Structures are given as C-alpha cells and as structure tokens.
Amino acid sequence: WLSRLLTITAVVLITTFCARLAGSMLHAYLRQDSVFAPSGTIFVNLARLVVWAIGLTFILGALNVDAGPLVASLGVMGLAISLGLQDTLANFFAGLQMTLSRQIQPGDYIRLASGEEGTVHDVTWRNTTVNAPDGGLMIVPNAVIAKALITNFTSVDQTHTSVISFAVAYGSDLEHIKRLAEKSARDVRDRAESAVKDFEPTCRFTELRADGVGGTVTIRIERYQDRFPVIDELVTCLHEQLIGAGVALGTIALAAEAD
C-alpha cells in the first residue's frame, strides 16, 4: 500500500504539472497573431481535461482496477448526470461550436439583437464575457449567444462606414450643399485619427421628407467602436458649414449603418 500510495502521489503531482503546462502553452500559442486557430479558455480547459483523463488512467492501473466495469458504470451515471446538466452541456457545446467555427473570438466587437454591445473578452465552457463600452462586464450564457441574432463588426473587416442623415429646406442649392458636405467629411477624415484616410466621402440626396430634402454623407472609420467621436466631429463641422453658407436645415438625425 505504501508503494501504491507513493505511485499515486507521483502521478497526481506529474499530472497537475503537465495539465498546467499544457494549458499555459496552448494559451500562449493561441494568443499569437500568426496562428489561425480558435482561441478561448474553453480549449485550454479541454486540454487540461485530457491530461487529467490520462493521469486517471495511470492511477487506476496503479490500483489494479479493471477499467471495463468502471467505464460501463460511468456510462450509466453519465446518462443520468447529462439529464440533470442539460443547460450546462448546452452552454459547453454552444461555446465549442462558436469557437471552432470562429463565429466569435476574443477581441471581436459584437452587438446582440437586444441592443447590448461590446468587445468579447473570453469564451469559457459556460459563458461568453463581453467588455461593455461603459466599462462593465457582461456575462452571457453560450447557449443564449448561439441562439441570438448577433452582429459581429470585426470578424471580416474591422472598418465601418457611418452614414450621417440630414435634411435641408426645399429650394436649396443641392449641388452646392453636396460640395459643402463632402468637404466637411474630407476635413474630418484628414484630422480624425480613427478615420480611414483613403476613403472618399460621398453625399447623396435620397428622399423628399416633410421637413425638407433628405440627404446622407458617409465617412469610414477604422473600428466600429470608435465611431462616436468621428460622428460627433462630422455633425459639428457639417452644421457649421451649412449654417455659415446660409442653408436652411431641417432636423439632423444620426444613423450609423454597417457597410
């Protein structure tokens, strides 16, 4: 018994070390920019689970335990446990599916159908944690994320085209207003750090509204989450240019649309 106890202790210590080492190495590997592989804590935990399963096999061998009947018993117990842990298993497989398909990865900026948005911090075996713009941490079950309508603003292209809507009075010189609006957008593009420099802003008049002729002016931003300062600067500059030119404005409304 002393020999078996020493063997089991050694196996536990070695397994603990190997599990931590495997988790740390996998975490560091997945964090590399050059690695095109799913990232997230869920895979680190899976790696540790595999190491512990191997260690458990050695422990059973040291105890001379026949693994066949034990595996059969665990199968029956696993069925009963799975019925009681349906929500947990649903979250686990939902997180696994999301990360393997690379639909959502740490660092992506997402918006839920309910309106919440933020940067994905991590995908664990149960929850997806999201850093909200106000500094809060949202914890969303993976099963909810898998079923919800989600807009991912960074999975394909991080740049974002913002559209500013405005209206001018009937009878205004629309061509002159187009030139003023595009000049305002170019000025903001050239001095705003978050604006895409090689994008050419455009102004278009799109509808006849009760408050005047409706138009839009576009500007492209490097990241969706950085849009508000650029939009604020563009609206301010556009307002000053049009008022300074004696243009009678309708109501100015903002609409940020994904390109």
HELIX and SHEET records of a PDB file:
HELIX    1   1 LEU A    2  LEU A   30  1                                  29    
HELIX    2   2 THR A   41  ALA A   62  1                                  22    
HELIX    3   3 ALA A   67  GLY A   84  1                                  18    
HELIX    4   4 GLN A   86  LEU A  100  1                                  15    
HELIX    5   5 ASN A  142  LYS A  147  1                                   6    
HELIX    6   6 LEU A  174  ARG A  191  1                                  18    
HELIX    7   7 TYR A  224  ASP A  226  5                                   3    
HELIX    8   8 ARG A  227  GLY A  244  1                                  18    
SHEET    1   A 5 LEU A 137  PRO A 141  0                                        
SHEET    2   A 5 ASN A 127  ASN A 131 -1                                        
SHEET    3   A 5 GLU A 117  VAL A 123 -1                                        
SHEET    4   A 5 TYR A 109  LEU A 112 -1                                        
SHEET    5   A 5 ILE A 150  ASN A 152 -1                                        
SHEET    1   B 4 CYS A 203  ARG A 209  0                                        
SHEET    2   B 4 GLY A 212  ILE A 221 -1                                        
SHEET    3   B 4 HIS A 160  VAL A 168 -1                                        
SHEET    4   B 4 ALA A 253  ALA A 255 -1                                        
END                                                                             
